């Protein structure tokens, strides 16, 4: 897996030239959330689809 810095650089370099700071920040936010999700999954920190469905119904 790429380092965080390399992944950020690669992502930003693929954005259109018309991208603004909000676009850049959004893509960096997504990188962070995906990385954190992968780490949590590897640690077994997740819930099953059934558990999620029950949780959503309680809203």
HTML snippet that shows the backbone in 3Dmol.js (N, CA, C, O; Angstrom):
<script src="https://3Dmol.org/build/3Dmol-min.js"></script>
<div id="view" style="width:600px;height:400px;position:relative"></div>
<script>
const pdb = `
ATOM      1  N   UNK A   1       0.847  -1.180   0.000  1.00  0.00           N
ATOM      2  CA  UNK A   1       0.000   0.000   0.000  1.00  0.00           C
ATOM      3  C   UNK A   1       0.892   1.242   0.000  1.00  0.00           C
ATOM      4  O   UNK A   1       1.937   1.282   0.649  1.00  0.00           O
ATOM      5  N   UNK A   2       0.455   2.232  -0.732  1.00  0.00           N
ATOM      6  CA  UNK A   2       1.203   3.489  -0.784  1.00  0.00           C
ATOM      7  C   UNK A   2       1.233   4.156   0.580  1.00  0.00           C
ATOM      8  O   UNK A   2       0.365   3.935   1.425  1.00  0.00           O
ATOM      9  N   UNK A   3       2.248   4.972   0.769  1.00  0.00           N
ATOM     10  CA  UNK A   3       2.261   5.782   1.974  1.00  0.00           C
ATOM     11  C   UNK A   3       1.143   6.811   1.855  1.00  0.00           C
ATOM     12  O   UNK A   3       0.665   7.087   0.755  1.00  0.00           O
ATOM     13  N   UNK A   4       0.741   7.359   2.949  1.00  0.00           N
ATOM     14  CA  UNK A   4      -0.318   8.366   2.952  1.00  0.00           C
ATOM     15  C   UNK A   4       0.062   9.547   2.074  1.00  0.00           C
ATOM     16  O   UNK A   4      -0.761  10.036   1.300  1.00  0.00           O
ATOM     17  N   UNK A   5       1.294  10.005   2.185  1.00  0.00           N
ATOM     18  CA  UNK A   5       1.737  11.142   1.371  1.00  0.00           C
ATOM     19  C   UNK A   5       1.661  10.815  -0.115  1.00  0.00           C
ATOM     20  O   UNK A   5       1.193  11.636  -0.904  1.00  0.00           O
ATOM     21  N   UNK A   6       2.111   9.641  -0.505  1.00  0.00           N
ATOM     22  CA  UNK A   6       2.094   9.274  -1.918  1.00  0.00           C
ATOM     23  C   UNK A   6       0.671   9.129  -2.422  1.00  0.00           C
ATOM     24  O   UNK A   6       0.360   9.537  -3.541  1.00  0.00           O
ATOM     25  N   UNK A   7      -0.194   8.552  -1.603  1.00  0.00           N
ATOM     26  CA  UNK A   7      -1.592   8.398  -2.003  1.00  0.00           C
ATOM     27  C   UNK A   7      -2.250   9.769  -2.184  1.00  0.00           C
ATOM     28  O   UNK A   7      -3.017   9.964  -3.127  1.00  0.00           O
ATOM     29  N   UNK A   8      -1.959  10.713  -1.296  1.00  0.00           N
ATOM     30  CA  UNK A   8      -2.502  12.069  -1.416  1.00  0.00           C
ATOM     31  C   UNK A   8      -1.990  12.748  -2.683  1.00  0.00           C
ATOM     32  O   UNK A   8      -2.760  13.371  -3.414  1.00  0.00           O
ATOM     33  N   UNK A   9      -0.700  12.628  -2.938  1.00  0.00           N
ATOM     34  CA  UNK A   9      -0.106  13.238  -4.136  1.00  0.00           C
ATOM     35  C   UNK A   9      -0.713  12.637  -5.397  1.00  0.00           C
ATOM     36  O   UNK A   9      -1.058  13.365  -6.328  1.00  0.00           O
ATOM     37  N   UNK A  10      -0.845  11.317  -5.433  1.00  0.00           N
ATOM     38  CA  UNK A  10      -1.425  10.651  -6.600  1.00  0.00           C
ATOM     39  C   UNK A  10      -2.871  11.106  -6.828  1.00  0.00           C
ATOM     40  O   UNK A  10      -3.279  11.369  -7.959  1.00  0.00           O
ATOM     41  N   UNK A  11      -3.621  11.191  -5.759  1.00  0.00           N
ATOM     42  CA  UNK A  11      -5.027  11.594  -5.867  1.00  0.00           C
ATOM     43  C   UNK A  11      -5.149  13.023  -6.366  1.00  0.00           C
ATOM     44  O   UNK A  11      -5.931  13.307  -7.274  1.00  0.00           O
ATOM     45  N   UNK A  12      -4.380  13.918  -5.774  1.00  0.00           N
ATOM     46  CA  UNK A  12      -4.444  15.329  -6.176  1.00  0.00           C
ATOM     47  C   UNK A  12      -4.002  15.498  -7.624  1.00  0.00           C
ATOM     48  O   UNK A  12      -4.580  16.293  -8.365  1.00  0.00           O
ATOM     49  N   UNK A  13      -2.984  14.756  -8.024  1.00  0.00           N
ATOM     50  CA  UNK A  13      -2.487  14.897  -9.400  1.00  0.00           C
ATOM     51  C   UNK A  13      -3.497  14.424 -10.438  1.00  0.00           C
ATOM     52  O   UNK A  13      -3.409  14.812 -11.603  1.00  0.00           O
ATOM     53  N   UNK A  14      -4.450  13.596 -10.036  1.00  0.00           N
ATOM     54  CA  UNK A  14      -5.464  13.094 -10.962  1.00  0.00           C
ATOM     55  C   UNK A  14      -6.681  14.016 -11.066  1.00  0.00           C
ATOM     56  O   UNK A  14      -7.538  13.817 -11.928  1.00  0.00           O
ATOM     57  N   UNK A  15      -6.758  15.012 -10.199  1.00  0.00           N
ATOM     58  CA  UNK A  15      -7.890  15.939 -10.250  1.00  0.00           C
ATOM     59  C   UNK A  15      -7.774  16.851 -11.473  1.00  0.00           C
ATOM     60  O   UNK A  15      -6.683  17.099 -11.986  1.00  0.00           O
ATOM     61  N   UNK A  16      -8.902  17.330 -11.910  1.00  0.00           N
ATOM     62  CA  UNK A  16      -8.921  18.271 -13.028  1.00  0.00           C
ATOM     63  C   UNK A  16      -8.205  19.561 -12.635  1.00  0.00           C
ATOM     64  O   UNK A  16      -8.120  19.903 -11.456  1.00  0.00           O
ATOM     65  N   UNK A  17      -7.701  20.257 -13.621  1.00  0.00           N
ATOM     66  CA  UNK A  17      -7.032  21.537 -13.359  1.00  0.00           C
ATOM     67  C   UNK A  17      -7.987  22.566 -12.776  1.00  0.00           C
ATOM     68  O   UNK A  17      -7.554  23.550 -12.177  1.00  0.00           O
ATOM     69  N   UNK A  18      -9.266  22.346 -12.949  1.00  0.00           N
ATOM     70  CA  UNK A  18     -10.266  23.277 -12.422  1.00  0.00           C
ATOM     71  C   UNK A  18     -10.649  22.974 -10.973  1.00  0.00           C
ATOM     72  O   UNK A  18     -11.478  23.678 -10.396  1.00  0.00           O
ATOM     73  N   UNK A  19     -10.056  21.938 -10.380  1.00  0.00           N
ATOM     74  CA  UNK A  19     -10.369  21.573  -8.994  1.00  0.00           C
ATOM     75  C   UNK A  19     -10.000  22.724  -8.064  1.00  0.00           C
ATOM     76  O   UNK A  19      -8.983  23.394  -8.239  1.00  0.00           O
ATOM     77  N   UNK A  20     -10.858  22.929  -7.072  1.00  0.00           N
ATOM     78  CA  UNK A  20     -10.576  23.973  -6.088  1.00  0.00           C
ATOM     79  C   UNK A  20     -10.174  23.329  -4.764  1.00  0.00           C
ATOM     80  O   UNK A  20     -10.107  22.104  -4.656  1.00  0.00           O
ATOM     81  N   UNK A  21      -9.912  24.144  -3.777  1.00  0.00           N
ATOM     82  CA  UNK A  21      -9.441  23.641  -2.481  1.00  0.00           C
ATOM     83  C   UNK A  21     -10.475  22.714  -1.828  1.00  0.00           C
ATOM     84  O   UNK A  21     -10.107  21.760  -1.142  1.00  0.00           O
ATOM     85  N   UNK A  22     -11.759  22.992  -2.039  1.00  0.00           N
ATOM     86  CA  UNK A  22     -12.796  22.126  -1.479  1.00  0.00           C
ATOM     87  C   UNK A  22     -12.750  20.738  -2.115  1.00  0.00           C
ATOM     88  O   UNK A  22     -12.931  19.733  -1.427  1.00  0.00           O
ATOM     89  N   UNK A  23     -12.512  20.680  -3.413  1.00  0.00           N
ATOM     90  CA  UNK A  23     -12.381  19.392  -4.094  1.00  0.00           C
ATOM     91  C   UNK A  23     -11.199  18.601  -3.529  1.00  0.00           C
ATOM     92  O   UNK A  23     -11.308  17.403  -3.267  1.00  0.00           O
ATOM     93  N   UNK A  24     -10.088  19.277  -3.349  1.00  0.00           N
ATOM     94  CA  UNK A  24      -8.886  18.631  -2.811  1.00  0.00           C
ATOM     95  C   UNK A  24      -9.134  18.118  -1.397  1.00  0.00           C
ATOM     96  O   UNK A  24      -8.789  16.983  -1.068  1.00  0.00           O
ATOM     97  N   UNK A  25      -9.731  18.958  -0.573  1.00  0.00           N
ATOM     98  CA  UNK A  25     -10.005  18.572   0.812  1.00  0.00           C
ATOM     99  C   UNK A  25     -10.965  17.392   0.876  1.00  0.00           C
ATOM    100  O   UNK A  25     -10.798  16.500   1.709  1.00  0.00           O
ATOM    101  N   UNK A  26     -11.970  17.379   0.001  1.00  0.00           N
ATOM    102  CA  UNK A  26     -12.927  16.279  -0.031  1.00  0.00           C
ATOM    103  C   UNK A  26     -12.228  14.964  -0.368  1.00  0.00           C
ATOM    104  O   UNK A  26     -12.476  13.944   0.275  1.00  0.00           O
ATOM    105  N   UNK A  27     -11.366  14.988  -1.363  1.00  0.00           N
ATOM    106  CA  UNK A  27     -10.657  13.766  -1.757  1.00  0.00           C
ATOM    107  C   UNK A  27      -9.692  13.302  -0.661  1.00  0.00           C
ATOM    108  O   UNK A  27      -9.540  12.100  -0.444  1.00  0.00           O
ATOM    109  N   UNK A  28      -9.055  14.222   0.016  1.00  0.00           N
ATOM    110  CA  UNK A  28      -8.180  13.842   1.130  1.00  0.00           C
ATOM    111  C   UNK A  28      -9.004  13.265   2.287  1.00  0.00           C
ATOM    112  O   UNK A  28      -8.571  12.327   2.957  1.00  0.00           O
ATOM    113  N   UNK A  29     -10.178  13.824   2.514  1.00  0.00           N
ATOM    114  CA  UNK A  29     -11.094  13.309   3.535  1.00  0.00           C
ATOM    115  C   UNK A  29     -11.474  11.864   3.205  1.00  0.00           C
ATOM    116  O   UNK A  29     -11.476  11.005   4.086  1.00  0.00           O
ATOM    117  N   UNK A  30     -11.794  11.598   1.935  1.00  0.00           N
ATOM    118  CA  UNK A  30     -12.148  10.235   1.530  1.00  0.00           C
ATOM    119  C   UNK A  30     -10.999   9.255   1.748  1.00  0.00           C
ATOM    120  O   UNK A  30     -11.206   8.135   2.216  1.00  0.00           O
ATOM    121  N   UNK A  31      -9.777   9.690   1.403  1.00  0.00           N
ATOM    122  CA  UNK A  31      -8.605   8.845   1.630  1.00  0.00           C
ATOM    123  C   UNK A  31      -8.515   8.478   3.104  1.00  0.00           C
ATOM    124  O   UNK A  31      -8.290   7.318   3.448  1.00  0.00           O
ATOM    125  N   UNK A  32      -8.689   9.461   3.968  1.00  0.00           N
ATOM    126  CA  UNK A  32      -8.608   9.235   5.412  1.00  0.00           C
ATOM    127  C   UNK A  32      -9.670   8.251   5.877  1.00  0.00           C
ATOM    128  O   UNK A  32      -9.371   7.334   6.642  1.00  0.00           O
ATOM    129  N   UNK A  33     -10.897   8.427   5.430  1.00  0.00           N
ATOM    130  CA  UNK A  33     -11.986   7.554   5.869  1.00  0.00           C
ATOM    131  C   UNK A  33     -11.796   6.126   5.373  1.00  0.00           C
ATOM    132  O   UNK A  33     -12.053   5.180   6.118  1.00  0.00           O
ATOM    133  N   UNK A  34     -11.356   5.953   4.140  1.00  0.00           N
ATOM    134  CA  UNK A  34     -11.129   4.612   3.609  1.00  0.00           C
ATOM    135  C   UNK A  34      -9.997   3.927   4.366  1.00  0.00           C
ATOM    136  O   UNK A  34     -10.109   2.753   4.718  1.00  0.00           O
ATOM    137  N   UNK A  35      -8.914   4.646   4.618  1.00  0.00           N
ATOM    138  CA  UNK A  35      -7.802   4.068   5.369  1.00  0.00           C
ATOM    139  C   UNK A  35      -8.240   3.650   6.775  1.00  0.00           C
ATOM    140  O   UNK A  35      -7.900   2.562   7.239  1.00  0.00           O
ATOM    141  N   UNK A  36      -8.989   4.513   7.442  1.00  0.00           N
ATOM    142  CA  UNK A  36      -9.463   4.188   8.792  1.00  0.00           C
ATOM    143  C   UNK A  36     -10.420   3.000   8.768  1.00  0.00           C
ATOM    144  O   UNK A  36     -10.400   2.167   9.674  1.00  0.00           O
ATOM    145  N   UNK A  37     -11.256   2.920   7.739  1.00  0.00           N
ATOM    146  CA  UNK A  37     -12.167   1.788   7.605  1.00  0.00           C
ATOM    147  C   UNK A  37     -11.422   0.478   7.393  1.00  0.00           C
ATOM    148  O   UNK A  37     -11.770  -0.548   7.976  1.00  0.00           O
ATOM    149  N   UNK A  38     -10.400   0.522   6.559  1.00  0.00           N
ATOM    150  CA  UNK A  38      -9.588  -0.679   6.326  1.00  0.00           C
ATOM    151  C   UNK A  38      -8.883  -1.121   7.611  1.00  0.00           C
ATOM    152  O   UNK A  38      -8.844  -2.310   7.928  1.00  0.00           O
ATOM    153  N   UNK A  39      -8.335  -0.169   8.335  1.00  0.00           N
ATOM    154  CA  UNK A  39      -7.650  -0.494   9.588  1.00  0.00           C
ATOM    155  C   UNK A  39      -8.625  -1.105  10.588  1.00  0.00           C
ATOM    156  O   UNK A  39      -8.299  -2.092  11.248  1.00  0.00           O
ATOM    157  N   UNK A  40      -9.812  -0.530  10.706  1.00  0.00           N
ATOM    158  CA  UNK A  40     -10.816  -1.052  11.635  1.00  0.00           C
ATOM    159  C   UNK A  40     -11.232  -2.464  11.223  1.00  0.00           C
ATOM    160  O   UNK A  40     -11.390  -3.340  12.073  1.00  0.00           O
ATOM    161  N   UNK A  41     -11.405  -2.680   9.935  1.00  0.00           N
ATOM    162  CA  UNK A  41     -11.791  -3.995   9.438  1.00  0.00           C
ATOM    163  C   UNK A  41     -10.719  -5.034   9.756  1.00  0.00           C
ATOM    164  O   UNK A  41     -11.035  -6.149  10.171  1.00  0.00           O
ATOM    165  N   UNK A  42      -9.459  -4.670   9.562  1.00  0.00           N
ATOM    166  CA  UNK A  42      -8.363  -5.596   9.849  1.00  0.00           C
ATOM    167  C   UNK A  42      -8.290  -5.939  11.329  1.00  0.00           C
ATOM    168  O   UNK A  42      -7.841  -7.025  11.696  1.00  0.00           O
ATOM    169  N   UNK A  43      -8.735  -5.008  12.186  1.00  0.00           N
ATOM    170  CA  UNK A  43      -8.740  -5.249  13.629  1.00  0.00           C
ATOM    171  C   UNK A  43     -10.009  -5.966  14.090  1.00  0.00           C
ATOM    172  O   UNK A  43     -10.157  -6.292  15.268  1.00  0.00           O
ATOM    173  N   UNK A  44     -10.931  -6.209  13.137  1.00  0.00           N
ATOM    174  CA  UNK A  44     -12.186  -6.863  13.492  1.00  0.00           C
ATOM    175  C   UNK A  44     -13.193  -5.910  14.105  1.00  0.00           C
ATOM    176  O   UNK A  44     -14.149  -6.346  14.747  1.00  0.00           O
ATOM    177  N   UNK A  45     -12.996  -4.641  13.919  1.00  0.00           N
ATOM    178  CA  UNK A  45     -13.870  -3.621  14.496  1.00  0.00           C
ATOM    179  C   UNK A  45     -14.960  -3.237  13.497  1.00  0.00           C
ATOM    180  O   UNK A  45     -14.920  -2.167  12.890  1.00  0.00           O
ATOM    181  N   UNK A  46     -15.929  -4.131  13.341  1.00  0.00           N
ATOM    182  CA  UNK A  46     -17.034  -3.867  12.430  1.00  0.00           C
ATOM    183  C   UNK A  46     -18.248  -4.624  12.932  1.00  0.00           C
ATOM    184  O   UNK A  46     -18.145  -5.474  13.816  1.00  0.00           O
ATOM    185  N   UNK A  47     -19.410  -4.302  12.351  1.00  0.00           N
ATOM    186  CA  UNK A  47     -20.625  -5.010  12.720  1.00  0.00           C
ATOM    187  C   UNK A  47     -21.168  -5.713  11.482  1.00  0.00           C
ATOM    188  O   UNK A  47     -20.851  -5.341  10.352  1.00  0.00           O
ATOM    189  N   UNK A  48     -21.982  -6.724  11.708  1.00  0.00           N
ATOM    190  CA  UNK A  48     -22.550  -7.487  10.595  1.00  0.00           C
ATOM    191  C   UNK A  48     -23.660  -6.683   9.922  1.00  0.00           C
ATOM    192  O   UNK A  48     -24.148  -5.690  10.462  1.00  0.00           O
ATOM    193  N   UNK A  49     -24.041  -7.131   8.745  1.00  0.00           N
ATOM    194  CA  UNK A  49     -25.124  -6.472   8.016  1.00  0.00           C
ATOM    195  C   UNK A  49     -26.425  -6.546   8.815  1.00  0.00           C
ATOM    196  O   UNK A  49     -27.205  -5.594   8.821  1.00  0.00           O
ATOM    197  N   UNK A  50     -26.658  -7.667   9.484  1.00  0.00           N
ATOM    198  CA  UNK A  50     -27.870  -7.811  10.300  1.00  0.00           C
ATOM    199  C   UNK A  50     -27.868  -6.815  11.458  1.00  0.00           C
ATOM    200  O   UNK A  50     -28.889  -6.196  11.754  1.00  0.00           O
ATOM    201  N   UNK A  51     -26.726  -6.668  12.103  1.00  0.00           N
ATOM    202  CA  UNK A  51     -26.619  -5.711  13.200  1.00  0.00           C
ATOM    203  C   UNK A  51     -26.836  -4.281  12.705  1.00  0.00           C
ATOM    204  O   UNK A  51     -27.482  -3.476  13.376  1.00  0.00           O
ATOM    205  N   UNK A  52     -26.304  -3.978  11.550  1.00  0.00           N
ATOM    206  CA  UNK A  52     -26.484  -2.655  10.972  1.00  0.00           C
ATOM    207  C   UNK A  52     -27.944  -2.401  10.644  1.00  0.00           C
ATOM    208  O   UNK A  52     -28.463  -1.313  10.892  1.00  0.00           O
ATOM    209  N   UNK A  53     -28.603  -3.403  10.087  1.00  0.00           N
ATOM    210  CA  UNK A  53     -30.018  -3.254   9.750  1.00  0.00           C
ATOM    211  C   UNK A  53     -30.845  -2.975  11.005  1.00  0.00           C
ATOM    212  O   UNK A  53     -31.729  -2.119  10.985  1.00  0.00           O
ATOM    213  N   UNK A  54     -30.564  -3.691  12.095  1.00  0.00           N
ATOM    214  CA  UNK A  54     -31.276  -3.452  13.358  1.00  0.00           C
ATOM    215  C   UNK A  54     -31.013  -2.043  13.859  1.00  0.00           C
ATOM    216  O   UNK A  54     -31.926  -1.368  14.335  1.00  0.00           O
ATOM    217  N   UNK A  55     -29.771  -1.600  13.754  1.00  0.00           N
ATOM    218  CA  UNK A  55     -29.422  -0.267  14.212  1.00  0.00           C
ATOM    219  C   UNK A  55     -30.161   0.803  13.401  1.00  0.00           C
ATOM    220  O   UNK A  55     -30.670   1.772  13.965  1.00  0.00           O
ATOM    221  N   UNK A  56     -30.218   0.626  12.091  1.00  0.00           N
ATOM    222  CA  UNK A  56     -30.896   1.599  11.224  1.00  0.00           C
ATOM    223  C   UNK A  56     -32.388   1.649  11.568  1.00  0.00           C
ATOM    224  O   UNK A  56     -32.974   2.731  11.600  1.00  0.00           O
ATOM    225  N   UNK A  57     -33.004   0.502  11.823  1.00  0.00           N
ATOM    226  CA  UNK A  57     -34.434   0.469  12.160  1.00  0.00           C
ATOM    227  C   UNK A  57     -34.718   1.211  13.463  1.00  0.00           C
ATOM    228  O   UNK A  57     -35.827   1.705  13.669  1.00  0.00           O
ATOM    229  N   UNK A  58     -33.719   1.290  14.341  1.00  0.00           N
ATOM    230  CA  UNK A  58     -33.944   1.968  15.633  1.00  0.00           C
ATOM    231  C   UNK A  58     -33.891   3.493  15.514  1.00  0.00           C
ATOM    232  O   UNK A  58     -34.233   4.206  16.457  1.00  0.00           O
ATOM    233  N   UNK A  59     -33.465   3.982  14.362  1.00  0.00           N
ATOM    234  CA  UNK A  59     -33.406   5.420  14.160  1.00  0.00           C
ATOM    235  C   UNK A  59     -34.787   5.944  14.046  1.00  0.00           C
ATOM    236  O   UNK A  59     -34.978   7.147  13.870  1.00  0.00           O
TER     237      UNK A  59
END
`;
const viewer = $3Dmol.createViewer("view");
viewer.addModel(pdb, "pdb");
viewer.setStyle({}, {cartoon: {color: "spectrum"}});
viewer.zoomTo();
viewer.render();
</script>
